Amino acid sequence: MRRLLIAFALAGSLLTSHIALPEAARAQEVEFVHDGDSFRADMGAVTQNIRLVGIECPEGTPSSKARREARRLGMTMREYLAYGDQAAAFTRKYLPRDGKFRLEHDVEKRDKYGRLLGYVWLPNGKLLNEELVRAGLATLFPTRENVKYKARLQAALADAKKHKRGIWAKPRKDSVN
């Protein structure tokens, strides 16, 4: 009985150990890319879902959110979903299965769904969040708290619009960030 209790206690501590791991101890390795701005990764002791902070990629599947966003961007649902597929392919290219990356948090560490929030630094030194925006495959998703790289993301958005990349290839509503 005592061994069983010790085993349960050890299993419980392993499940919650990701919360206390220091940043330098985190070994990040990609397991699966969900879409352009979220993926699952091996974080050493546990697997975590990660959401790129500060950006919003188009969805790859029809939903009420996809319809709302397509309308907001002034495009058809078919166009919008195609950009969602492109964003997911872009992320898969830079975050292949077992690919390495470094996750940097801002003020908020998790979103309301329990996903880790962060800026993803690639082995080549580039910031994936910024690269998606620069490619025209993401808009900005501003929050008051997570603003560490806000200026970089805004500059990448201006560059994508200026060079008519991705969702900015056709004229869009001016109010879209």
C-alpha positions in Angstrom: 0.0 0.0 0.0 2.8 2.4 0.9 4.5 1.7 -2.4 1.3 2.5 -4.2 0.9 5.8 -2.4 4.5 6.7 -3.2 4.0 5.9 -6.9 0.9 8.1 -7.0 2.7 10.9 -5.3 5.6 10.6 -7.8 3.2 10.5 -10.8 1.4 13.6 -9.5 4.7 15.5 -9.1 5.7 14.6 -12.6 2.5 15.9 -14.0 2.8 19.3 -12.3 6.6 19.6 -12.6 6.4 21.6 -15.9 5.1 24.6 -13.9 8.3 24.9 -11.8 10.9 24.2 -14.5 13.4 27.0 -15.0 13.4 28.5 -18.5 17.0 27.2 -19.2 16.0 23.6 -18.4 13.2 23.4 -21.0 14.0 21.1 -23.8 11.6 22.0 -26.6 10.9 19.7 -29.4 7.9 19.8 -31.8 5.5 16.9 -31.8 2.6 18.2 -34.0 1.6 21.5 -35.6 -2.2 22.2 -35.2 -2.3 25.3 -37.4 -0.4 28.4 -38.2 -0.3 29.7 -34.6 -0.5 26.7 -32.4 1.4 23.4 -31.9 2.2 20.7 -29.5 5.7 20.2 -28.1 7.7 18.0 -25.8 8.8 20.3 -23.0 11.0 17.8 -21.2 8.8 16.4 -18.4 5.5 16.9 -20.2 3.9 17.6 -23.6 2.3 21.1 -23.9 0.1 22.9 -26.4 1.7 26.2 -27.3 0.0 29.3 -28.8 2.1 31.9 -30.6 1.5 35.2 -28.7 0.7 38.5 -30.4 -0.6 37.1 -33.7 -3.6 35.5 -35.2 -3.3 33.2 -38.3 -6.3 32.4 -40.5 -8.2 29.2 -39.5 -7.9 26.1 -41.7 -11.3 24.7 -41.1 -14.8 26.3 -41.4 -16.2 27.7 -38.2 -18.1 30.7 -37.0 -14.8 32.3 -36.1 -13.5 31.7 -39.6 -16.6 33.3 -41.1 -16.3 36.3 -38.8 -12.6 36.7 -39.6 -13.1 36.3 -43.4 -15.8 38.9 -43.3 -13.5 41.2 -41.2 -10.7 40.8 -43.7 -13.1 41.3 -46.7 -12.4 38.0 -48.3 -14.4 34.9 -49.2 -14.4 31.9 -46.9 -12.5 29.9 -49.5 -9.7 32.5 -49.7 -9.6 32.7 -45.9 -9.3 28.9 -45.4 -6.6 28.7 -48.1 -4.6 31.2 -46.2 -5.1 29.1 -43.1 -3.7 26.1 -44.9 -0.7 28.2 -46.1 -0.1 29.5 -42.5 -0.1 25.9 -41.2 2.3 24.8 -43.9 4.6 27.7 -43.2 4.7 26.8 -39.5 5.3 23.1 -40.3 8.2 24.1 -42.5 9.9 26.0 -39.7 8.8 23.7 -36.9 9.1 20.2 -38.4 8.4 17.1 -36.2 11.2 16.9 -33.7 12.4 20.3 -34.7 14.0 22.4 -32.0 13.0 25.9 -30.8 13.2 28.2 -27.8 10.1 29.5 -26.2 10.1 33.0 -24.6 7.2 34.0 -22.4 5.8 37.5 -22.0 3.6 38.6 -19.1 0.9 36.0 -19.5 2.2 32.4 -19.5 -1.0 30.6 -20.4 -4.2 31.4 -22.3 -7.8 30.6 -21.2 -7.5 27.2 -22.8 -4.4 26.3 -20.7 -2.0 26.6 -23.7 1.5 28.0 -23.1 1.8 31.5 -24.7 5.1 32.6 -26.1 7.4 33.9 -28.8 9.0 31.0 -30.7 12.7 31.5 -31.6 14.0 29.3 -34.3 17.5 27.7 -34.5 18.3 30.3 -37.3 17.7 33.1 -34.7 14.4 34.3 -36.3 11.2 34.9 -34.4 8.5 32.6 -35.9 5.7 35.0 -34.7 7.3 37.8 -36.7 8.0 35.7 -39.8 4.3 34.6 -40.1 3.2 38.3 -40.0 6.0 39.3 -42.5 4.8 36.6 -44.9 1.3 38.0 -44.7 0.0 34.8 -43.0 -1.0 36.4 -39.7 -2.6 39.6 -38.4 -1.8 41.1 -35.0 -3.6 39.9 -31.9 -2.9 42.7 -29.5 -3.3 42.4 -25.7 -2.4 44.9 -23.0 -0.1 42.4 -21.2 1.9 40.7 -23.9 3.7 43.6 -25.7 7.4 42.6 -25.5 7.7 42.5 -29.4 4.8 44.6 -30.3 6.9 47.1 -32.3 8.6 44.2 -34.3 5.3 42.7 -35.1 3.8 46.0 -36.2 6.9 46.6 -38.5 6.5 43.1 -40.0 2.8 43.8 -40.6 3.6 47.1 -42.3 6.2 45.3 -44.5 3.7 42.6 -45.5 1.1 45.2 -46.4 3.6 47.3 -48.3 4.8 44.3 -50.4 1.4 42.8 -50.7 2.2 39.4 -49.2 -0.3 36.8 -48.3 -3.6 38.1 -47.1 -2.5 41.6 -48.2 -2.0 40.5 -51.9 -5.4 42.1 -52.7 -6.6 45.4 -51.2 -8.2 44.8 -47.8 -10.1 46.9 -45.3 -7.8 49.6 -43.9 -9.0 49.1 -40.3 -7.6 45.6 -40.2 -4.4 45.3 -38.1 
